Amino acid sequence: MSTENSSAAPAPRGDDPMVLAGLEIAMKWGQALGGPEQLKIALEALEPQLQREHQMRLKQLEMLPAKMQQHAREARERRQDSLKMVSLIVGAILSVAMLSGGVYVAKDAPWLAILLCGPSMIGMALIIILRRHDATVSKAVADTARRSLNAASGVQPPAP
């Protein structure tokens, strides 16, 4: 008996498990339907459905880059939001610490209190919280700090 007349064809030799599984299913269908002619008729009837599924997979693959870009954009937005929140928290903590330190040292060193509570705190808040770093703003902060220190150096500390 030859392999052409046999209803159970030998297993194909190949390393791809998908090909082996597909051929195994085809052999089972061939045996269940009663021969290769019936299998051919069944496969021809199944072909339109397979073409529709193939077209659907192609559309899904076409939409995949847009979906990946959307996920990347959402991840970037989440990172930016968390960075903004961390900057806001750190800036608020530093501002409160500088203000507290300035009030604490105001009796002993008014120049240090001016540095801690004055334009340097505003400049720090601009850089850390608002993420703005302009040369003109930096110059204005430096000029204001210089003028404040000059004014404070002329003031005598109160007598105890």
BALOBA-1460 file (C-alpha; in Angstrom, 3 decimals):
// residues 160
<rec num="1" residu="m" x="0.000" y="0.000" z="0.000"/>
<rec num="2" residu="s" x="1.480" y="3.384" z="-1.003"/>
<rec num="3" residu="t" x="1.251" y="6.652" z="0.842"/>
<rec num="4" residu="e" x="-1.096" y="8.040" z="-1.833"/>
<rec num="5" residu="n" x="-3.696" y="5.369" z="-1.105"/>
<rec num="6" residu="s" x="-3.284" y="5.544" z="2.630"/>
<rec num="7" residu="s" x="-5.684" y="7.701" z="4.621"/>
<rec num="8" residu="a" x="-3.023" y="8.263" z="7.283"/>
<rec num="9" residu="a" x="-0.130" y="10.103" z="5.661"/>
<rec num="10" residu="p" x="3.231" y="10.034" z="7.437"/>
<rec num="11" residu="a" x="4.049" y="12.968" z="9.691"/>
<rec num="12" residu="p" x="6.001" y="15.650" z="7.860"/>
<rec num="13" residu="r" x="9.571" y="16.273" z="8.820"/>
<rec num="14" residu="g" x="10.042" y="19.817" z="9.936"/>
<rec num="15" residu="d" x="11.087" y="21.776" z="12.945"/>
<rec num="16" residu="d" x="8.275" y="24.318" z="12.946"/>
<rec num="17" residu="p" x="5.653" y="23.261" z="15.515"/>
<rec num="18" residu="m" x="2.988" y="25.419" z="13.825"/>
<rec num="19" residu="v" x="3.444" y="23.592" z="10.504"/>
<rec num="20" residu="l" x="3.347" y="20.226" z="12.252"/>
<rec num="21" residu="a" x="0.186" y="21.160" z="14.141"/>
<rec num="22" residu="g" x="-1.484" y="22.436" z="10.971"/>
<rec num="23" residu="l" x="-0.646" y="19.311" z="9.016"/>
<rec num="24" residu="e" x="-1.838" y="17.116" z="11.853"/>
<rec num="25" residu="i" x="-5.182" y="18.938" z="11.897"/>
<rec num="26" residu="a" x="-5.445" y="18.624" z="8.109"/>
<rec num="27" residu="m" x="-4.810" y="14.868" z="8.311"/>
<rec num="28" residu="k" x="-7.485" y="14.467" z="10.986"/>
<rec num="29" residu="w" x="-9.999" y="16.438" z="8.897"/>
<rec num="30" residu="g" x="-9.104" y="14.359" z="5.859"/>
<rec num="31" residu="q" x="-9.790" y="11.173" z="7.783"/>
<rec num="32" residu="a" x="-13.040" y="12.531" z="9.265"/>
<rec num="33" residu="l" x="-14.420" y="13.694" z="5.930"/>
<rec num="34" residu="g" x="-13.604" y="10.481" z="4.151"/>
<rec num="35" residu="g" x="-10.879" y="11.495" z="1.737"/>
<rec num="36" residu="p" x="-8.908" y="14.241" z="0.088"/>
<rec num="37" residu="e" x="-11.742" y="15.304" z="-2.219"/>
<rec num="38" residu="q" x="-14.017" y="16.146" z="0.675"/>
<rec num="39" residu="l" x="-11.145" y="17.922" z="2.431"/>
<rec num="40" residu="k" x="-10.576" y="20.032" z="-0.659"/>
<rec num="41" residu="i" x="-14.247" y="21.017" z="-0.752"/>
<rec num="42" residu="a" x="-14.182" y="21.884" z="2.969"/>
<rec num="43" residu="l" x="-11.029" y="23.983" z="2.560"/>
<rec num="44" residu="e" x="-12.505" y="25.873" z="-0.400"/>
<rec num="45" residu="a" x="-15.567" y="26.666" z="1.718"/>
<rec num="46" residu="l" x="-13.290" y="27.835" z="4.556"/>
<rec num="47" residu="e" x="-11.124" y="30.053" z="2.354"/>
<rec num="48" residu="p" x="-13.350" y="33.212" z="2.431"/>
<rec num="49" residu="q" x="-13.385" y="33.147" z="6.225"/>
<rec num="50" residu="l" x="-9.601" y="32.791" z="6.308"/>
<rec num="51" residu="q" x="-9.238" y="35.727" z="3.910"/>
<rec num="52" residu="r" x="-11.455" y="37.898" z="6.134"/>
<rec num="53" residu="e" x="-9.405" y="36.947" z="9.199"/>
<rec num="54" residu="h" x="-6.199" y="37.714" z="7.292"/>
<rec num="55" residu="q" x="-7.497" y="41.147" z="6.293"/>
<rec num="56" residu="m" x="-8.496" y="41.798" z="9.901"/>
<rec num="57" residu="r" x="-4.987" y="40.871" z="11.125"/>
<rec num="58" residu="l" x="-3.433" y="43.146" z="8.501"/>
<rec num="59" residu="k" x="-5.597" y="46.046" z="9.719"/>
<rec num="60" residu="q" x="-4.576" y="45.319" z="13.314"/>
<rec num="61" residu="l" x="-0.907" y="45.342" z="12.302"/>
<rec num="62" residu="e" x="-1.405" y="48.647" z="10.478"/>
<rec num="63" residu="m" x="-2.940" y="50.181" z="13.603"/>
<rec num="64" residu="l" x="-0.175" y="48.854" z="15.865"/>
<rec num="65" residu="p" x="2.303" y="51.763" z="15.355"/>
<rec num="66" residu="a" x="-0.386" y="54.340" z="16.190"/>
<rec num="67" residu="k" x="-1.319" y="52.366" z="19.286"/>
<rec num="68" residu="m" x="2.329" y="52.151" z="20.364"/>
<rec num="69" residu="q" x="2.733" y="55.906" z="19.847"/>
<rec num="70" residu="q" x="-0.348" y="56.549" z="21.968"/>
<rec num="71" residu="h" x="1.035" y="54.346" z="24.773"/>
<rec num="72" residu="a" x="4.396" y="56.126" z="24.578"/>
<rec num="73" residu="r" x="2.671" y="59.519" z="24.702"/>
<rec num="74" residu="e" x="0.609" y="58.485" z="27.732"/>
<rec num="75" residu="a" x="3.720" y="57.179" z="29.521"/>
<rec num="76" residu="r" x="5.572" y="60.431" z="28.762"/>
<rec num="77" residu="e" x="2.650" y="62.471" z="30.108"/>
<rec num="78" residu="r" x="2.581" y="60.383" z="33.308"/>
<rec num="79" residu="r" x="6.331" y="60.936" z="33.793"/>
<rec num="80" residu="q" x="5.937" y="64.682" z="33.221"/>
<rec num="81" residu="d" x="3.057" y="64.854" z="35.686"/>
<rec num="82" residu="s" x="5.047" y="63.029" z="38.350"/>
<rec num="83" residu="l" x="8.064" y="65.283" z="37.711"/>
<rec num="84" residu="k" x="5.871" y="68.371" z="38.105"/>
<rec num="85" residu="m" x="4.415" y="67.062" z="41.351"/>
<rec num="86" residu="v" x="7.865" y="66.223" z="42.762"/>
<rec num="87" residu="s" x="9.131" y="69.668" z="41.741"/>
<rec num="88" residu="l" x="6.159" y="71.320" z="43.410"/>
<rec num="89" residu="i" x="6.661" y="69.374" z="46.641"/>
<rec num="90" residu="v" x="10.431" y="69.942" z="46.744"/>
<rec num="91" residu="g" x="10.010" y="73.644" z="45.954"/>
<rec num="92" residu="a" x="7.377" y="74.062" z="48.665"/>
<rec num="93" residu="i" x="9.546" y="72.288" z="51.252"/>
<rec num="94" residu="l" x="12.601" y="74.369" z="50.319"/>
<rec num="95" residu="s" x="10.585" y="77.594" z="50.419"/>
<rec num="96" residu="v" x="9.176" y="76.826" z="53.851"/>
<rec num="97" residu="a" x="12.635" y="75.800" z="55.104"/>
<rec num="98" residu="m" x="14.249" y="78.977" z="53.749"/>
<rec num="99" residu="l" x="11.480" y="81.146" z="55.191"/>
<rec num="100" residu="s" x="11.720" y="79.415" z="58.575"/>
<rec num="101" residu="g" x="15.495" y="79.715" z="58.593"/>
<rec num="102" residu="g" x="15.293" y="83.397" z="57.654"/>
<rec num="103" residu="v" x="12.862" y="84.132" z="60.457"/>
<rec num="104" residu="y" x="14.996" y="82.151" z="62.919"/>
<rec num="105" residu="v" x="18.242" y="84.015" z="62.128"/>
<rec num="106" residu="a" x="16.640" y="87.462" z="61.656"/>
<rec num="107" residu="k" x="17.680" y="88.695" z="65.142"/>
<rec num="108" residu="d" x="21.319" y="87.638" z="64.859"/>
<rec num="109" residu="a" x="22.104" y="88.047" z="61.165"/>
<rec num="110" residu="p" x="19.689" y="90.228" z="59.208"/>
<rec num="111" residu="w" x="21.777" y="89.896" z="56.043"/>
<rec num="112" residu="l" x="21.348" y="86.109" z="56.162"/>
<rec num="113" residu="a" x="17.615" y="86.518" z="56.748"/>
<rec num="114" residu="i" x="17.436" y="88.756" z="53.680"/>
<rec num="115" residu="l" x="19.272" y="86.142" z="51.617"/>
<rec num="116" residu="l" x="17.037" y="83.337" z="52.839"/>
<rec num="117" residu="c" x="13.684" y="85.135" z="52.650"/>
<rec num="118" residu="g" x="14.269" y="87.558" z="49.833"/>
<rec num="119" residu="p" x="14.902" y="87.315" z="46.132"/>
<rec num="120" residu="s" x="16.907" y="84.101" z="46.373"/>
<rec num="121" residu="m" x="13.807" y="82.263" z="47.603"/>
<rec num="122" residu="i" x="11.802" y="83.702" z="44.717"/>
<rec num="123" residu="g" x="14.539" y="82.763" z="42.246"/>
<rec num="124" residu="m" x="14.701" y="79.233" z="43.661"/>
<rec num="125" residu="a" x="10.926" y="78.911" z="43.374"/>
<rec num="126" residu="l" x="11.032" y="80.097" z="39.763"/>
<rec num="127" residu="i" x="13.655" y="77.538" z="38.835"/>
<rec num="128" residu="i" x="12.387" y="74.519" z="40.777"/>
<rec num="129" residu="i" x="8.622" y="74.949" z="40.780"/>
<rec num="130" residu="l" x="7.906" y="76.848" z="37.579"/>
<rec num="131" residu="r" x="10.937" y="75.467" z="35.675"/>
<rec num="132" residu="r" x="11.758" y="78.885" z="34.251"/>
<rec num="133" residu="h" x="15.366" y="79.888" z="33.932"/>
<rec num="134" residu="d" x="15.809" y="83.179" z="32.117"/>
<rec num="135" residu="a" x="18.936" y="85.277" z="32.154"/>
<rec num="136" residu="t" x="16.896" y="88.430" z="32.727"/>
<rec num="137" residu="v" x="15.140" y="86.897" z="35.741"/>
<rec num="138" residu="s" x="18.480" y="85.750" z="37.159"/>
<rec num="139" residu="k" x="19.933" y="89.235" z="36.731"/>
<rec num="140" residu="a" x="16.892" y="90.815" z="38.353"/>
<rec num="141" residu="v" x="17.126" y="88.438" z="41.325"/>
<rec num="142" residu="a" x="20.850" y="89.174" z="41.710"/>
<rec num="143" residu="d" x="20.282" y="92.944" z="41.507"/>
<rec num="144" residu="t" x="17.480" y="92.803" z="44.042"/>
<rec num="145" residu="a" x="19.567" y="90.666" z="46.393"/>
<rec num="146" residu="r" x="22.472" y="93.123" z="46.092"/>
<rec num="147" residu="r" x="20.222" y="96.096" z="46.814"/>
<rec num="148" residu="s" x="18.648" y="94.304" z="49.789"/>
<rec num="149" residu="l" x="22.043" y="93.451" z="51.239"/>
<rec num="150" residu="n" x="23.255" y="97.015" z="50.760"/>
<rec num="151" residu="a" x="20.153" y="98.315" z="52.536"/>
<rec num="152" residu="a" x="20.535" y="95.779" z="55.353"/>
<rec num="153" residu="s" x="24.203" y="96.577" z="55.889"/>
<rec num="154" residu="g" x="23.304" y="100.214" z="56.609"/>
<rec num="155" residu="v" x="20.762" y="99.248" z="59.266"/>
<rec num="156" residu="q" x="22.118" y="98.737" z="62.765"/>
<rec num="157" residu="p" x="20.828" y="95.706" z="64.629"/>
<rec num="158" residu="p" x="18.572" y="96.563" z="67.559"/>
<rec num="159" residu="a" x="20.289" y="96.872" z="70.939"/>
<rec num="160" residu="p" x="19.602" y="94.042" z="73.370"/>
